[in-house]
């Protein structure tokens, strides 16, 4: 299908022809190609380095030291390789005059219209919107933690804090384009470093003090639960590295795009290595197999703070602010679809004709996500299922397929078989992770209750 945006929105690409193209409101107003490689690095970092990384010590509890570190290293290497491959495919298409701004456009051209329209498009939308709901839920949980620190006997419920966080999202969702988020995402990058440093410092402090739990790194539970625990842990690590919006992020780059995404990935993965490894290793060292699904919860035991309360408060504030940026980044595919549906590309971006539908549609999108998060506080279980058949294929399978189909490396070449192997392993992993997620949903089903105060 190719890019539908006009040259004014996309710019003149390397080798691009100058035939008129249909004006596409999504490309014109949301996916503006005006950013630098540094801006790309900010977007990438916000989309990958997010508070869910605080669950990495919990994943280690199912894998142990050796398995945990190996999986963390493999996740970093394979995801960096995968994102670089998809970037090379995007650059190649831009050079021949067919720049793709969306994942579904890419799949449509490379794999055919059925894949683009009925698999990649819906799956990406589901994954990204699930990330918005998950960010809203986690933001509400962090707000509740702050509330209980100052008022342990408080009566406010979790859904009320989710609504408060949703109001913050409601404001940020009105930022007009992905490129307009560049300064917000720079602040987000700094915030991710700050709360990761806080989590690491607190873990080391607790681990060295007498307040912390007795360190136990043994794998507990029945053989069945340990096997499924390994599957869950691998899925947690893989989805923590997940992105799902690489083409949309690369779309924000001003032409020529060659080489810029690689530089952005380098910025991102410096932050990834610093934050992921420090939090995972320090958190597991301090709490062992008692590490909670959210590391910050380990800093409170029966209402007693193991580190100064102001420190927990500060860490949660950093996490809340960054979660709002993460949520808005993952709203961009939804915003692009809404813009195509309701905006008029022939009118000015900030004309009443476009501003009013944009305000209404984006606000409705955030209200729906907030409502889902408030109604389903157990959404983390559901998000694991979405991630298993969403993030894993989008980030670890399709890039390999795209590369082999686009560049057609010889069948005897190492890169061809490396890509086939990675795609096959992660396809199998996606199936296993989905089964493990369904099992966890079945185990937790008895505790599910609408608007539960978890």
N, C-alpha and C positions, 0 to 999 in steps of 0.2 A: 504493500500500500504506500509505503514511503511517508515522508513528512508532508502534512497538509498545510503547515504554516506558511505565511508569506515571507518574502525576503526581509521585510522590515522587522519581523519578529525573530527570524532565525539567523539572519545575516547571510552574506555570500560565503559559501563553503569552498574548500579546496576542491577544484575540479567540478564544482556544481554548475549545472546548466542554468540558463536564465529564462526558462519558460515560465509563464505565469502559473502560480499555484493557488489553489482555493484558500481563502482566508479561514483560519481555524482559531476560534476564540480561546481554546485551551492553550495552544502554542503561543498565541499573541499576547495573552494577558497573564497567564500563570507560569509558563515555561519559557520565560524570556532568556535569550542567550546573550547575556551581558557580563557574566562573571569571570573572574580570574581563577588560576589554579589554587590560589590560597583560599578563595571563597569556597571552591569545591571541597577543599580539605575540611573546612568548617562544617559544611553540610554532611560530609561523610562521617565525621567524628560524632556529630549529634545523632545520626541515624544508627550508629553501631555502639558507641560508648554511652550507655544509658544505665540508670539505676538497676535494671535487671541483672547487671554484672555482680550485684551484691548477693546473688544466689549461687555464685560459683563455689564458695566453700561448702554449701549444701550438696552440690554435685560431687565434690571431692569426697564427701562422707560415704557415697555409694561406690566410689572407685578406688579409694585409698591414695596414698602418696604417688606411687608409680603410675597407676592408671590415670589419675587426675592430671598430673603434669604432662604425660604423653598426649592425652586428649586435648589439653589446652594448647600444646605446641602444634599438634596436627591441625587443630581448628584455625590457628593463626596462619599457618603456612598455606593451607588449602584455600581458605577464604581470600587471602591476599592474591594468590595465584588465580583464583576464579574471577575475582573482580577485575584483575588486570586483563584476563582473557576477554571478558565481555567488553571492556573498554577498547581493546584492540579491534574487535569486531565493529564497534560503533565508529571508531576512527576510520576504518577501512571504508565503511559505507558512506561516511561524510566525504571522503576523498573522491569517491566516484559519483558524488552529487545526489546521494540519497540518505541524508542524515536522519536518523531515528531519534525522536524525542521521548518516546514512550516504550515501555517493555512490550506492550501488546503489538505495537507497530513492528517492532523487531521480530517478534515471533511470527507475525503475519507474513512478512517478507521472506524470512528464512525457512520457516517450517510449514507455512501455508495458512490460509484464512481460518480453518477450523481450530488450529492450535491457538492462534492469536485471539480469536473472538470467543471461543468457548472454554478455553483452559487458562491460558496465561492471564488474560484480562480479568476474568472473575476471581481467579486465585489471588492475584496481586491485590485486587481491591479488598478481598476478604482479609488477607494478611495485614494490609496497612490499616484498615479500619479496626481490626482486632487489636493492633498496636495502640491505636488511639484510645480504645476502650480500656485496655490494660494500663496505659499511662494514667488515665483518669482515675482508675481504681487505686493504683499505687499511690498517686498523689493524695487521694483522700485518706488512705491509711497513714501516710506520713503526717498529714494534718492532725489526724486523731491522736497519733503518738505525742505530738507537741501539746495538744490539749490535755491529755492525761498526765503529762509531766507537770503541768502547772495546776491541774485540778483533778487529782486521782479519783475523786468521787463524782466526777461530772456525769451528766445524764445524756449528753448529746450522742446521737447514733452515727455509725459510719456513713450511712447514706447522706447525712447532712453535710459531712465534710467533703464527700464526693461532689455534691452540688456546689459547694464553695469553690472547689478546684475547677469545676466545670465553668464557673463564671469567669475565672482567669483565662481559661481556654477560649471562651466565647470572645474575649477581647482580642487575643492574639490571632485568632482564626481570620480576622479581618485584614491582616497584612496581605497586600494585594497579590504578590507573586513569590515564587520560590526564591528568586534572586534577592528580594527585599528582606529575606530572613538572614542574610549574610552576617550582619552585625549581631543579631540575636544569637546566631549559632557560634560566633566567636566567644560571646559571653558563656554560652553553653559549654564550649570546650574547656574554658577555665573552670567552670563549676564542676565538670566531671572530674577534673584533676583534684579539686578541693575536697569533694565528698569522698573520693577514693583515698586521698591522703588521710582524711579524718577517720575513715573506716579502718585503714591499715594501722594508723597510730593507736586507735582505741583497742584494736585486737592485740597489738603488741603489749600495750599497757596492761590489759586484763590478763593476758597470758603470762606475764611476769609477776603479777600480783597474786595474793592468796585468795582474792575474791572470785577468780575464774574457776570454772569447773575442772574436775580432774581430767587430764588429757587422755583420751582413749581413741585410738585410730583404727580399732578393729572394725570389721564389717559385720553388722548385726542383722538378725532376722533369719527366716527360713531360706532355704536354697532358692525357692520360687521368688520370694520377695527380693532377694539379693540380685537375682538375674534381671527381674523387671526394674529394679533400682538402677542397675547399670545402664539399661536402655534409656530410662528417664534422664539419668545424669548426662549421657551422651547427647540426648536431644536438647537438654538445657544448655550445654556448652555450644552446640552447633547453632541453636537459635539465638544465643547471645551474640554470636558473631554475625548473625543474619542481617540482611539489609533490605533486599527486595525492590529497591528503587534506584539502582545504579544508572539505568538509562535516563531517568528523570533528573538525577543529579548532574550527569554529564551534559544534559540538555541546557543547564544553566551557564555553561561555558561559552564565552564569546569565541567566534572562529578567528583563526584556525584552532582546532581542538587538539591537534597532534601533540602527544607527550604531556598534556596538562593533567589528565586524570591520574597518571602515574605519580606525578608530584603530589597531587592531592591525597592519593592513597598513602604515600610515604608519611605525610603529616599525620594522617589518621592513625596509621599503625604504630607510630612512635607512641601516641597516646594510648592505643590499645594495649601494647606490651606493658607499658608502665602501670596502667590501671588494673587490667585483668590479672596479671601475674601477682602484683603486690596484694590485691584484695583476696584472691583465691588462696595464696600460700599463707598469708598472715592469719586470715580468718579460720582456715582449717587447722593451722598450728595451734591457735588459741582455744578452739572449741571442739576440735575433733569431730566425732560422729554425732555430737550434739549441736552442730551448726544448724541454724534455722534457715528456712527457705528465703528469708530476708535477713541478712547479717545484722542489720540494725536492731532487730528484735532480741539478739543475744546480749545487747548492752543493758537490757532490763530483765531482772529476774524477780518474779513475784512483786512487781512494782518498785523494786529497789534498783537504783541506777548503779552500775558497776564503774561508770566513769562520771565525771561531773555532769549535772543535768544540762548546764549551759552548752556543754560540748555536744551532747545528743541533740539538743535543740538546733544548734548551728548546723550540724550534719544533715538533719532532716530539712532544714530550710534550703540548703544547697541542693539537695535531691529534689525537692518540690519545684524549685525554680527551673532546674534542668529538665524535669519531666514535662513541664509546660512546653519547652522548646521541642522536645522529642515528639510530643503529641501533635504539635503544629506541623512539624516536618512530615510526619506520616499522614497528615490530612491532605497533603498536596495532590496525590493522585485523585482523591475524591473531589478536591477543589477544581482540578482540571476537567473532570467529567461534568461537574455542575456548570462550569463556565461554558463548556460546549453546548450544554442543554439550554441554558437560559440567557447567555450573553449574546449581544449583537456585535460581531467583529467589524461591522461597518461604522459603528458609533465609537466615540471616544471612550477610552478605558474608564475614566471617572465621570462620564456623563450620567445623568439621572437614570437613563435607560439601562445602564449596566450596573451602577452602584446599588440600586434598590434590589434587583434580583440577587446580586452577589451577597448583600447583607442578609437577606431572608434565607437563601439556600444554605449559606455557610453556618448561619446561626442554627438553622434546623438540624444540620448535620451534627453539630456539637451537642445540641440538646438531646438528640437521639443517642449519641455515644454516652453521654452522662447518665441518661436514664437507664441504659443497659448496664453500665457499671454499678449504679445504685441498686438496681433490681437483682443483679447477679454478682454478689461479692465473691462468689466462688469462680469467677470468670477465668482465673488463672488456670484451672483444670481444662476449661474449654480452649483457652488460648494455646495450651500445650498441643492439643489436637490440631488446631489450625496451623501452628508452626510446623508440625511434623509433615503435613502434606502441602504446606505453603512455602515457608522459608527454605527448607531443605531442597526441594526441587528447583526453586527459583534461583538460589544462590550457589548450589553445589552440583547441580545436574545440567540444567539448561545452558549455562555458560560454556561447558565443555562441548555440548552438542552444537551450539551456535558456532563455536570456533572450528570444529571439524567440518561442518557443512559449508562454512564460508571460505576457509582457506584450503580445505581439502588436502591436509598433509598426507604423504604417502602412507599406505597401510603398514609398511614395515618400519616407519619412523617411531622413535621413542615417544614423541609428544602425542601421536595418535593413540597409542595404547595407554599412555598415562591418562589421557582424557577419558577414554573408554572405561578404564579401571575406576577412576574417581566417580564417574557418573553411575557406574553399576553399584559400587559400594554404598554411595549415598542414597541411591534409589532403594536399595534393600534396607538401609538404615531408616529411611522415611517410613517404609511399611512397618518395620518393627517398632519405631517410635510411636506411630499411630496406634498400634495395638496396645502398647504400654499406656498411652494416654487414655484410651477407651477403658482399660482396666482400672486406672486411677479414678476416672469419672464414676465407674460402677461402685468402687470402694467408698467413695465420698458421697455418693448419692443420698444416703440417709441423713446427711448433715445439711443438704441443700435446702435453703429457705429464702423466699423472696425478701429483699431488704433486710437480710440478716445482719446483725451487729457483730461481725467477726473481729 
